[in-house]
Structure formats: structure tokens, C-alpha cells
Amino acid sequence: MDMIADYWARAQAEFPFLLVLGGNVVSAVLIFAAGVFFGRWLSRRLRTSHFGGSHLDATLRPVLASVVFYLVLAMTLYAVLVKLGVPPTSLLAVFGGAAIAIGLALRDTLSNIAAGVMLLILRPLQVGDFVDIGRDTVGTVEEIGLFTTTIRNIENIAIYLPNSVIWGNRVQNFGRHAHRKAVIEIGVGYATDLEAARTLLLETMANHDGVLPVADDGTSAPTPPEVYVMGFGDSAITLSCRCWLPGDTWLARASDLRIAIKRALDEAGIEIPFPQRVVHMASETGIT
């Protein structure tokens, strides 16, 4: 022990700078490790549904978690450099120059961040909405991040799109409203009694379980079922059946309604015509 104490006293006397630098390096490493650990822990806590309760929107959680993590990381790096002896004024100048250089090098990335901020402010889509972004991208929004948005399509495939792509394209949001109108066009023969067909279609839609009734409460349809004559085609008269369905089960209910309409027309003897073509074959003796 006396020998170790003697070596320590000689090191303090001969190499005081190295001892101070070594202590600062160890402290800087501990500060960096603690900052990274705390930033990741806080980011994970923000992403969970328990932290913040119902006051935090599910759409905001991923972005808020990423921003908090990078802020903690930046403050940690600042504390580490100060602990290593770098003057704070020099750090501000270095950070300013680095910010300009990073901004010029990562213009596309910054555009994704700006687009993500606009998506969060204007809310054209939220987590859980079923959307059509274009480019054959249709699915449910799972996460709006700081750089990208995650969409799960109907085949359960995760699609990652840069926020700038979403912001620059047309967005069809099928989950924004509680009600969604179904427009089903069907053709009937020219010999069909249009008034009878119209009455039959109205009764079919009114008696179908999936069609929303008209009432005064907020869960009802804004207008009753409607049937319009849309035009006279080459082989059929086009009728347009319109009614309101719940938005969350629209596809299944619209499919059931089409089946019910087809069954009602068959039972009433109303034919759904299809185009036919007569072909005349030419022969040596003439046309047959």
C-alpha cells in the first residue's frame, strides 16, 4: 500500500495534467453513457400508450419521442465537450457551422422533417386511418415519424414512405368520417319498368341491415337511399343506387348490399343485360 501511495504521489507531482485529463475523459464517458441511456429510456416511454395517458395523441407520440431523444443527445454531447475542456463559445460557433453544413448536405432529409411537421399540424391523415396515397399505396397508417410514415397495406406489408412524398401527393382518407356513401351502378334492360325497378331498389336498400337509416341522432345517415337514372347505354339503362354505410365496415357492407341487389333483381325477373356482338362470316358465295 505504501508503494502504491508513493507512486500516486509521484504521478500527481510529475503528471498533474494527465491525471486531470484522465479524470475528465472518464467523466465524459460516463456522462455520454448516462445521456444516451436516459434519452432512449425516455423515448421508449413516450412511445408507449401508458406514458402521458390519453392527453398524448397516438399520431404525435413517435415524432415527440424522436425529437426528445435527439434533444437529449445534443445536450449530452454539449456536456461531454465542455467536460473535456472545450470552451462553450467555441462550441456554439462549431455547432452553428455544422448546422449550416448539415442543412446543405441533407436537404432532402430536412424536407421530410418539414413535411412531417405539416402533416402533424394539418392532420390530413392520422394513425389508424385507411388512406390511398397514390403510387399503388393503399393501407392503414401505423406511424407518422420524423422522417418517414409507415403504412400497412391490405396484404399486411409495411410500406415506408418519406414524408415529403406523402405531402406532395394526393391523399384520399377513407377513415376520416364515420359515414361513407356507397354508389352502386347497375344496368337493366330497355324493356324494364323503370319506376318498378326504382321502387324495388329503394326497398332493398332501406331493408338492408348494413344501410344506415335516417334519424335525428349523430349515428344516422344524412340522406335516405336514392336511385337515379344515369344514362342510356348501348345495351342497358344505367341506374345509380346510393346510400350511406358505416365507414369502418364499408367494404364488407357494400359487398353484401351488391349481393342483395342482385338477388332482388333476379327474384323480380329484371334482367341485367350484357353486351352482345353478332359476327357475320364472309364466304365465297357471299356473307352469311
C-alpha positions as CSV (number, residue, x, y, z in Angstrom):
1,M,0.0,0.0,0.0
2,D,2.8,2.4,0.8
3,M,4.4,1.7,-2.6
4,I,1.0,2.4,-4.4
5,A,0.6,5.6,-2.4
6,D,4.1,6.7,-3.2
7,Y,3.6,6.1,-7.0
8,W,0.3,8.0,-6.8
9,A,2.0,11.0,-5.1
10,R,4.8,11.0,-7.7
11,A,2.3,10.8,-10.5
12,Q,0.4,13.8,-9.1
13,A,3.6,15.7,-8.7
14,E,5.0,14.9,-12.2
15,F,1.9,14.5,-14.4
16,P,-0.9,16.6,-13.0
17,F,-2.3,17.4,-16.4
18,L,-2.6,13.7,-17.4
19,L,-4.4,12.9,-14.2
20,V,-6.9,15.7,-14.7
21,L,-7.4,14.8,-18.4
22,G,-7.9,11.2,-17.5
23,G,-10.5,12.1,-14.9
24,N,-12.3,14.3,-17.4
25,V,-12.3,11.6,-20.0
26,V,-13.8,9.1,-17.6
27,S,-16.4,11.6,-16.5
28,A,-17.2,12.4,-20.2
29,V,-17.7,8.8,-21.0
30,L,-20.0,8.3,-18.0
31,I,-21.9,11.5,-19.0
32,F,-22.3,10.2,-22.6
33,A,-23.4,6.8,-21.5
34,A,-25.9,8.2,-19.0
35,G,-27.3,10.7,-21.5
36,V,-27.8,8.0,-24.2
37,F,-29.4,5.7,-21.8
38,F,-31.7,8.4,-20.4
39,G,-32.6,9.5,-24.0
40,R,-33.5,6.0,-25.1
41,W,-35.5,5.3,-21.9
42,L,-37.5,8.5,-22.2
43,S,-38.1,7.9,-26.0
44,R,-39.4,4.4,-25.3
45,R,-41.6,5.7,-22.5
46,L,-43.1,8.3,-24.8
47,R,-43.8,5.7,-27.5
48,T,-45.8,3.5,-25.1
49,S,-49.6,4.1,-24.6
50,H,-49.3,4.4,-20.9
51,F,-47.0,7.4,-20.7
52,G,-49.0,10.6,-20.9
53,G,-52.3,8.9,-20.8
54,S,-55.0,9.9,-23.2
55,H,-53.6,13.5,-23.5
56,L,-51.0,12.4,-26.0
57,D,-52.3,11.7,-29.5
58,A,-51.1,8.4,-31.0
59,T,-50.1,10.4,-34.1
60,L,-47.8,12.7,-32.1
61,R,-46.1,10.0,-29.9
62,P,-43.4,8.8,-32.5
63,V,-42.4,12.3,-33.5
64,L,-42.3,13.6,-30.0
65,A,-40.2,10.5,-28.9
66,S,-37.7,11.1,-31.7
67,V,-37.4,14.9,-31.0
68,V,-36.9,14.3,-27.3
69,F,-34.2,11.7,-28.0
70,Y,-32.2,13.9,-30.3
71,L,-32.5,16.9,-27.9
72,V,-31.2,14.8,-25.0
73,L,-28.4,13.5,-27.3
74,A,-27.4,17.1,-28.3
75,M,-27.3,18.3,-24.7
76,T,-25.3,15.2,-23.8
77,L,-22.7,15.9,-26.5
78,Y,-22.5,19.6,-25.3
79,A,-21.9,18.5,-21.7
80,V,-19.3,15.9,-22.8
81,L,-17.3,18.5,-24.9
82,V,-17.5,21.1,-22.1
83,K,-16.2,18.4,-19.6
84,L,-13.3,17.7,-22.0
85,G,-12.3,21.4,-21.8
86,V,-13.7,22.8,-25.0
87,P,-14.8,26.5,-24.4
88,P,-18.6,26.9,-24.7
89,T,-18.3,29.9,-27.0
90,S,-16.2,27.8,-29.4
91,L,-18.9,25.1,-29.3
92,L,-21.6,27.5,-30.3
93,A,-19.5,28.5,-33.3
94,V,-18.8,24.9,-34.2
95,F,-22.5,23.9,-33.8
96,G,-23.6,26.8,-36.0
97,G,-21.2,25.9,-38.8
98,A,-22.1,22.2,-38.5
99,A,-25.8,23.1,-38.7
100,I,-25.2,25.0,-42.0
101,A,-23.2,22.2,-43.5
102,I,-25.6,19.5,-42.4
103,G,-28.5,21.6,-43.8
104,L,-26.9,21.9,-47.2
105,A,-25.9,18.2,-47.3
106,L,-29.3,16.8,-46.1
107,R,-31.7,19.0,-47.9
108,D,-34.0,16.1,-48.8
109,T,-34.0,14.9,-45.2
110,L,-34.9,18.3,-43.9
111,S,-37.7,18.5,-46.4
112,N,-39.0,15.2,-44.9
113,I,-38.9,16.8,-41.5
114,A,-40.7,19.9,-42.7
115,A,-43.3,17.7,-44.4
116,G,-43.8,15.7,-41.3
117,V,-44.4,18.9,-39.3
118,M,-47.0,20.0,-41.8
119,L,-48.7,16.5,-41.6
120,L,-48.9,16.8,-37.9
121,I,-50.2,20.3,-37.9
122,L,-52.8,20.0,-40.7
123,R,-53.7,16.3,-40.0
124,P,-54.7,15.1,-43.5
125,L,-54.1,11.6,-42.0
126,Q,-53.8,10.1,-38.6
127,V,-52.7,6.8,-37.1
128,G,-55.4,4.2,-37.8
129,D,-56.8,5.9,-40.9
130,F,-57.3,3.9,-44.1
131,V,-55.8,6.0,-46.9
132,D,-54.8,6.0,-50.6
133,I,-51.6,7.9,-51.2
134,G,-51.3,7.0,-54.9
135,R,-48.5,5.0,-56.5
136,D,-50.5,1.9,-55.6
137,T,-50.1,2.6,-51.9
138,V,-53.3,1.8,-50.1
139,G,-53.5,0.8,-46.4
140,T,-53.7,1.8,-42.8
141,V,-51.5,4.4,-41.3
142,E,-49.4,2.9,-38.4
143,E,-46.9,5.6,-37.6
144,I,-46.0,9.2,-38.7
145,G,-42.4,9.6,-37.8
146,L,-39.9,12.5,-38.0
147,F,-38.7,11.4,-41.5
148,T,-41.0,8.6,-42.8
149,T,-44.6,7.4,-42.5
150,T,-45.4,3.7,-42.1
151,I,-48.4,2.3,-43.9
152,R,-49.6,-1.3,-43.6
153,N,-51.4,-2.4,-46.8
154,I,-54.2,-4.9,-47.1
155,E,-51.6,-7.7,-47.6
156,N,-50.1,-6.9,-44.2
157,I,-46.9,-5.5,-45.8
158,A,-45.3,-2.5,-44.1
159,I,-44.6,0.4,-46.6
160,Y,-42.2,3.2,-45.5
161,L,-42.8,6.5,-47.4
162,P,-40.8,9.7,-47.0
163,N,-43.0,12.4,-45.5
164,S,-42.2,14.7,-48.5
165,V,-43.7,12.1,-50.8
166,I,-47.0,12.0,-48.9
167,W,-47.1,15.8,-48.6
168,G,-46.6,16.2,-52.3
169,N,-49.2,13.7,-53.4
170,R,-53.0,13.4,-53.3
171,V,-54.2,11.8,-50.2
172,Q,-57.6,10.0,-50.0
173,N,-58.6,9.4,-46.4
174,F,-61.3,6.8,-46.2
175,G,-61.3,6.8,-42.4
176,R,-61.8,10.5,-41.7
177,H,-65.7,10.4,-41.5
178,A,-67.9,8.0,-39.6
179,H,-70.2,7.6,-42.6
180,R,-69.3,6.8,-46.2
181,K,-71.7,6.8,-49.2
182,A,-71.9,3.7,-51.4
183,V,-72.6,4.3,-55.1
184,I,-73.6,1.2,-57.0
185,E,-74.3,1.4,-60.6
186,I,-76.3,-1.4,-62.3
187,G,-77.7,-1.8,-65.8
188,V,-81.2,-3.0,-66.6
189,G,-82.8,-3.9,-70.0
190,Y,-84.7,-1.4,-72.1
191,A,-87.9,-3.4,-71.5
192,T,-87.7,-2.9,-67.8
193,D,-90.3,-0.8,-66.0
194,L,-88.0,1.9,-64.5
195,E,-90.4,3.0,-61.8
196,A,-90.9,-0.6,-60.6
197,A,-87.1,-1.2,-60.7
198,R,-86.5,2.1,-58.8
199,T,-89.0,1.2,-56.1
200,L,-87.6,-2.3,-55.8
201,L,-84.0,-0.9,-55.4
202,L,-85.1,1.6,-52.8
203,E,-86.9,-1.0,-50.8
204,T,-83.9,-3.3,-51.0
205,M,-81.6,-0.6,-49.7
206,A,-84.0,0.5,-47.0
207,N,-84.5,-3.0,-45.7
208,H,-80.8,-4.0,-45.7
209,D,-79.2,-4.3,-42.3
210,G,-76.0,-2.6,-43.4
211,V,-77.6,0.6,-44.7
212,L,-77.8,3.5,-42.2
213,P,-81.3,4.7,-41.5
214,V,-82.3,8.4,-41.5
215,A,-82.8,9.7,-37.9
216,D,-82.0,12.7,-35.8
217,D,-79.1,11.2,-33.9
218,G,-75.5,11.5,-34.9
219,T,-75.1,7.9,-35.9
220,S,-77.7,8.0,-38.7
221,A,-77.4,8.7,-42.4
222,P,-77.7,12.3,-43.6
223,T,-79.9,11.4,-46.5
224,P,-82.2,8.4,-47.3
225,P,-81.3,5.9,-50.1
226,E,-81.6,7.2,-53.6
227,V,-81.9,5.7,-57.1
228,Y,-81.2,7.8,-60.2
229,V,-81.3,7.0,-64.0
230,M,-77.8,7.9,-65.1
231,G,-77.9,7.2,-68.8
232,F,-78.9,5.1,-71.8
233,G,-76.1,2.7,-72.9
234,D,-75.8,0.5,-75.9
235,S,-77.4,-2.5,-74.3
236,A,-78.7,-1.2,-70.9
237,I,-80.2,1.6,-68.9
238,T,-77.8,2.6,-66.1
239,L,-79.3,3.1,-62.6
240,S,-77.2,4.5,-59.8
241,C,-78.1,3.3,-56.2
242,R,-76.8,5.5,-53.5
243,C,-76.9,5.0,-49.7
244,W,-74.9,5.6,-46.6
245,L,-72.9,2.9,-44.8
246,P,-70.7,2.9,-41.7
247,G,-67.2,3.9,-42.6
248,D,-65.3,1.3,-40.6
249,T,-67.1,-1.7,-42.3
250,W,-67.8,0.0,-45.6
251,L,-66.2,-2.7,-47.9
252,A,-68.0,-5.7,-46.3
253,R,-71.4,-4.0,-46.1
254,A,-71.1,-2.7,-49.7
255,S,-70.3,-6.2,-50.9
256,D,-73.4,-7.6,-49.0
257,L,-75.5,-4.8,-50.5
258,R,-74.5,-5.7,-54.0
259,I,-75.4,-9.4,-53.4
260,A,-78.8,-8.3,-52.0
261,I,-79.5,-6.1,-55.0
262,K,-78.6,-8.9,-57.4
263,R,-80.9,-11.3,-55.6
264,A,-83.8,-8.8,-55.5
265,L,-83.5,-8.2,-59.3
266,D,-83.4,-11.9,-60.0
267,E,-86.4,-12.6,-57.9
268,A,-88.3,-9.8,-59.7
269,G,-87.4,-11.1,-63.1
270,I,-85.4,-8.0,-64.0
271,E,-82.6,-8.9,-66.3
272,I,-79.1,-7.3,-66.1
273,P,-78.1,-7.3,-69.8
274,F,-74.6,-7.6,-71.0
275,P,-73.1,-6.5,-74.4
276,Q,-73.5,-8.9,-77.2
277,R,-71.9,-8.9,-80.6
278,V,-73.2,-10.5,-83.8
279,V,-70.4,-11.7,-86.1
280,H,-71.0,-12.3,-89.8
281,M,-68.6,-14.7,-91.6
282,A,-67.7,-13.9,-95.1
283,S,-67.7,-16.8,-97.7
284,E,-67.0,-17.2,-101.4
285,T,-70.7,-17.2,-102.2
286,G,-71.5,-14.1,-100.0
287,I,-71.9,-13.1,-96.4
288,T,-73.7,-15.5,-94.0
